[in-house]
Amino acid sequence: MVPDQVRAFVRRHPAIRHATRRIRVHLPERLGGLDPARVPPRVRVFDLRLPRRPGGPAIGPDVLRVRAPGDYWVPRHLERTGLAGYEPEALSCFLATLDHARPGAVLDVGANVGVYSVLAAARTYRPVHAFEPTPEIAVTARAIAADNDLDLRVEELALSNHTGSAWLRLSATTDASNSLASGYRRELGRIQVPLDTLAHWRERACVVPAVVKIDTETTEPDVIAGGLEVLRRFRPWVFCDVLPDHSVQERLMALLEPLGYGWYHLCGDPPYPARDSISGHGPKARERMWMFAPDSPGPRFWRTVLGWREAVGACLP
């Protein structure tokens, strides 16, 4: 337990983490030494190309400047593949929904460094709120938005089915797998974070949600349960990461069936058919996203998706 606590402390403090690695590169591998070629930079800085749909409005920048700790998983992946290799199926539908949904805010629940919320802020004039409970990741998301002059509010808050506080488990696998769920990943440590429901937060913030993206590492049903009033009243489009083998599918169906939402698995090439159940997942990890639509998407929507799919596919590193 003590080694895990030490690793958690080192991981949560970038300066200590960097200094530790500089020491370990001089040690033999049997004593925990690291290959210098595989040590990430202390700070990762790169330009990220953003998609622009042909015929769409000329809103926002063409390139995003990203500055983040060198070992964060999402920025490392984006630098290597661009947006073309980062959930292009889901991003294309998300961007199309921003074009077609009624007026209202965009909520990015489980934002990490804010890929979805940054795109919403860069390509629309909608109010955008990113929810990220891990303090240092929230700082990075806030800095990326500020560096690129994007109107994006980062809420250092976890959403669930009750209010108060909870333990956020820091994953030993990757910073993109931190979760409120016990036993989801091997833990490096825990931090206490504030907790609220979507319905209660919306009432306090006086926000009308139009599009909601949820990726909270197996606690997505809790977020939905805490926002049922919001879904009934405002009928936002919902993008939800669905991990297999964690009883997530069954719980989501039980919550959503009474609301009359259509379920679309964003896997492969669009248009995507409505599904009878929330089950199965694509062969690639990026194909776990589902779209829960308050209305049946028509041909015009899918044409917009195809336009965004081509634009996202062109966003190479």
C-alpha positions in Angstrom: 0.0 0.0 0.0 2.8 2.4 0.8 4.5 2.1 -2.6 1.1 2.9 -4.2 0.7 5.9 -2.0 4.2 7.1 -3.0 3.4 6.6 -6.7 0.1 8.5 -6.2 1.9 11.4 -4.5 4.5 11.5 -7.3 1.9 11.4 -10.0 -0.1 14.3 -8.5 2.9 16.6 -8.4 4.4 17.3 -11.9 7.7 18.8 -10.6 8.3 15.8 -8.3 7.3 13.4 -11.1 9.7 15.0 -13.5 12.6 15.1 -11.0 12.0 11.4 -10.1 12.2 10.4 -13.8 15.5 12.4 -14.3 16.9 10.3 -11.4 15.6 7.0 -12.7 17.1 7.4 -16.2 20.5 7.0 -14.5 19.6 3.7 -12.8 19.8 0.2 -14.2 16.5 -1.4 -15.2 16.6 -3.9 -12.4 16.5 -1.0 -9.9 13.6 0.7 -11.6 15.6 2.6 -14.2 13.9 4.1 -17.3 14.9 4.2 -20.9 15.6 8.0 -21.6 14.0 7.6 -25.1 10.7 6.6 -23.5 10.5 9.4 -20.9 7.8 12.0 -21.8 8.7 15.6 -21.8 7.8 17.6 -18.6 5.5 19.8 -20.7 3.9 18.7 -24.0 3.3 21.6 -26.4 1.8 21.1 -29.9 -0.7 22.5 -32.4 -3.9 20.6 -32.9 -5.7 21.0 -36.2 -9.5 21.6 -35.8 -12.1 20.5 -38.3 -14.2 22.9 -40.3 -17.2 21.6 -42.2 -17.5 22.7 -45.9 -20.2 25.3 -46.1 -20.4 25.7 -42.4 -20.0 29.0 -40.6 -16.5 30.5 -40.2 -16.4 30.4 -36.4 -13.3 29.9 -34.2 -9.7 29.1 -34.9 -8.3 26.5 -37.3 -5.6 25.4 -35.0 -5.6 24.9 -31.2 -2.4 25.4 -29.1 -2.2 22.6 -26.5 0.0 22.8 -23.5 -0.2 20.0 -21.0 1.9 17.8 -18.6 3.9 15.5 -20.8 2.5 12.2 -19.5 -1.2 13.0 -19.8 -2.8 10.4 -21.9 -5.3 12.4 -24.0 -2.7 15.1 -25.1 -0.2 12.4 -25.9 -2.7 10.6 -28.1 -3.8 13.8 -29.8 -0.3 14.8 -30.6 0.4 11.4 -32.2 -2.9 10.9 -34.2 -4.6 14.3 -34.3 -8.4 14.4 -34.0 -8.6 12.0 -37.0 -7.5 9.2 -34.6 -9.4 10.4 -31.6 -13.0 9.1 -31.6 -13.8 10.5 -35.1 -17.2 8.7 -35.3 -18.4 10.3 -32.0 -16.8 13.7 -32.7 -18.6 13.9 -36.1 -22.0 13.2 -34.7 -21.3 15.5 -31.7 -20.4 18.4 -34.1 -23.4 17.7 -36.3 -25.7 17.8 -33.2 -24.3 21.2 -32.3 -25.5 22.3 -35.8 -29.0 20.8 -35.4 -30.0 20.9 -31.7 -32.2 23.7 -30.5 -30.5 26.6 -28.7 -28.9 25.8 -25.4 -25.7 24.9 -23.6 -23.2 22.1 -24.1 -22.2 20.1 -21.0 -19.1 17.9 -21.2 -19.3 15.6 -18.1 -16.0 13.8 -17.5 -14.2 16.3 -19.7 -10.6 15.4 -19.0 -8.6 18.1 -20.8 -11.8 19.1 -22.7 -11.7 17.7 -26.2 -15.4 17.8 -26.7 -16.0 21.1 -24.8 -13.1 22.8 -26.6 -14.6 21.8 -30.0 -18.0 23.1 -28.9 -16.5 26.4 -27.8 -14.5 26.7 -31.0 -17.3 25.9 -33.5 -20.4 27.4 -31.9 -21.6 30.4 -29.9 -23.3 28.1 -27.3 -22.4 28.3 -23.6 -20.1 25.5 -22.8 -19.4 23.9 -19.4 -16.8 21.2 -18.8 -17.0 19.1 -15.7 -13.7 17.6 -14.5 -13.2 16.6 -10.9 -9.4 15.9 -11.0 -7.9 19.2 -9.9 -4.7 19.2 -11.9 -6.5 18.0 -15.1 -9.1 20.7 -14.6 -6.3 23.3 -14.4 -5.0 22.0 -17.7 -8.4 22.2 -19.4 -8.9 25.8 -18.1 -5.4 26.8 -19.4 -6.0 25.3 -22.9 -9.3 27.3 -23.1 -7.6 30.5 -21.9 -4.5 30.1 -24.2 -6.9 29.8 -27.2 -9.3 32.6 -26.1 -12.2 30.1 -25.9 -15.3 30.9 -23.9 -15.4 27.7 -21.8 -16.2 27.3 -18.1 -14.5 24.4 -16.3 -16.5 23.1 -13.4 -14.2 21.3 -10.9 -17.0 19.0 -9.9 -18.2 15.4 -10.3 -21.8 14.7 -11.3 -23.7 11.7 -9.9 -27.1 10.7 -8.4 -26.6 12.6 -5.1 -25.0 15.7 -3.7 -22.2 16.1 -1.2 -18.7 14.7 -1.7 -17.1 11.4 -2.8 -13.8 9.7 -3.2 -12.3 9.9 -6.7 -10.1 6.9 -7.4 -6.9 7.8 -9.2 -6.3 5.1 -11.8 -2.9 3.3 -11.9 -3.5 2.7 -15.6 -4.0 6.2 -17.0 -5.1 9.7 -15.9 -8.0 9.2 -18.3 -9.5 6.4 -16.1 -10.0 8.2 -12.8 -13.4 7.2 -11.5 -15.8 7.4 -8.6 -16.5 3.7 -9.1 -14.8 1.3 -6.6 -12.8 -1.5 -8.2 -13.0 -0.2 -11.8 -9.2 0.2 -12.0 -6.3 -0.5 -9.7 -5.9 2.6 -7.6 -2.9 4.8 -7.0 -4.8 6.8 -4.4 -7.9 8.7 -3.7 -8.9 12.3 -3.4 -12.1 13.8 -2.1 -14.1 15.8 -4.6 -17.4 17.8 -4.5 -20.4 16.0 -5.9 -23.7 17.3 -7.3 -26.5 16.1 -9.5 -27.1 17.4 -13.0 -30.6 18.5 -12.1 -29.4 20.4 -9.0 -26.4 22.0 -10.8 -28.6 23.1 -13.7 -31.1 24.8 -11.4 -28.3 26.7 -9.6 -26.6 27.7 -12.8 -29.8 28.6 -14.7 -28.6 26.7 -17.7 -30.7 25.1 -20.5 -28.8 22.1 -21.8 -29.1 21.2 -25.5 -26.2 18.7 -25.8 -24.7 16.6 -23.0 -21.6 14.3 -23.4 -20.9 11.9 -20.5 -17.7 9.9 -20.0 -17.2 9.1 -16.4 -15.7 5.6 -16.4 -18.7 3.3 -15.6 -20.7 5.8 -13.5 -22.6 7.2 -16.5 -25.9 5.7 -15.3 -25.5 7.7 -12.0 -25.1 10.9 -14.0 -28.3 10.1 -16.0 -30.2 9.2 -12.8 -29.2 12.6 -11.3 -30.4 14.3 -14.4 -33.7 12.6 -15.3 -35.6 15.8 -14.6 -33.3 17.6 -17.1 -33.8 14.9 -19.8 -37.6 15.0 -19.3 -37.9 18.7 -19.4 -35.3 19.9 -21.9 -34.8 16.8 -24.1 -31.1 17.3 -24.7 -29.1 15.1 -27.1 -26.9 12.9 -25.1 -23.5 11.3 -26.0 -22.6 8.6 -23.6 -19.5 6.4 -23.3 -20.7 2.8 -22.6 -18.1 0.4 -21.3 -19.0 -3.3 -21.6 -19.2 -5.8 -18.7 -19.9 -3.3 -16.0 -23.8 -3.5 -16.0 -23.8 -0.1 -17.5 -26.0 -1.1 -20.5 -28.8 -2.5 -18.4 -28.9 0.4 -16.0 -28.9 2.9 -18.9 -31.8 1.1 -20.6 -33.9 1.0 -17.4 -33.4 4.8 -17.0 -33.9 5.8 -20.6 -36.7 3.6 -21.8 -39.5 5.7 -20.1 -38.1 8.9 -21.7 -38.6 7.8 -25.4 -35.0 8.4 -26.5 -33.6 6.6 -29.6 -30.3 4.7 -29.1 -27.6 4.9 -31.8 -24.2 3.1 -31.5 -21.5 5.3 -33.1 -19.5 2.5 -34.7 -18.4 2.3 -38.3 -19.6 4.5 -41.0 -22.7 6.8 -40.7 -25.7 6.8 -40.9 -26.1 4.7 -37.8 -29.3 2.7 -37.3 -31.5 3.0 -34.2 -30.9 0.1 -31.9 -33.4 -2.0 -29.9 -31.0 -2.3 -27.0 -27.9 -0.7 -25.6 -25.5 -3.6 -26.0 -22.3 -4.6 -27.7 -19.4 -2.4 -28.6 -17.1 -1.8 -31.5 -13.8 -3.6 -32.2 -11.9 -0.4 -31.3 -11.9 1.3 -27.9 -12.9 4.6 -29.6 -16.2 3.0 -30.7 -17.8 2.8 -27.3 -19.8 6.0 -27.6 -23.6 6.0 -28.0 -25.9 8.8 -29.0 -29.2 9.1 -27.2 -31.5 11.2 -29.5 -34.7 12.8 -28.3 -35.9 12.8 -31.9 -35.2 10.5 -34.8 -32.3 12.0 -36.9 -33.4 12.7 -40.5 -31.4 12.6 -43.8 -30.3 16.2 -43.3 -28.7 15.4 -40.0 -26.8 12.4 -41.4 -25.6 14.6 -44.4 -24.1 17.0 -41.8 -22.5 14.0 -40.0 -20.9 12.9 -43.2 -19.5 16.4 -43.8 -18.0 16.6 -40.3 -16.7 13.0 -40.7 -14.7 14.1 -43.7 -13.5 17.2 -41.9 -12.4 15.3 -38.8 -10.6 12.7 -40.9 -8.5 15.5 -42.4 -7.3 16.6 -38.9 -4.0 14.7 -39.0 -1.0 15.6 -36.8 
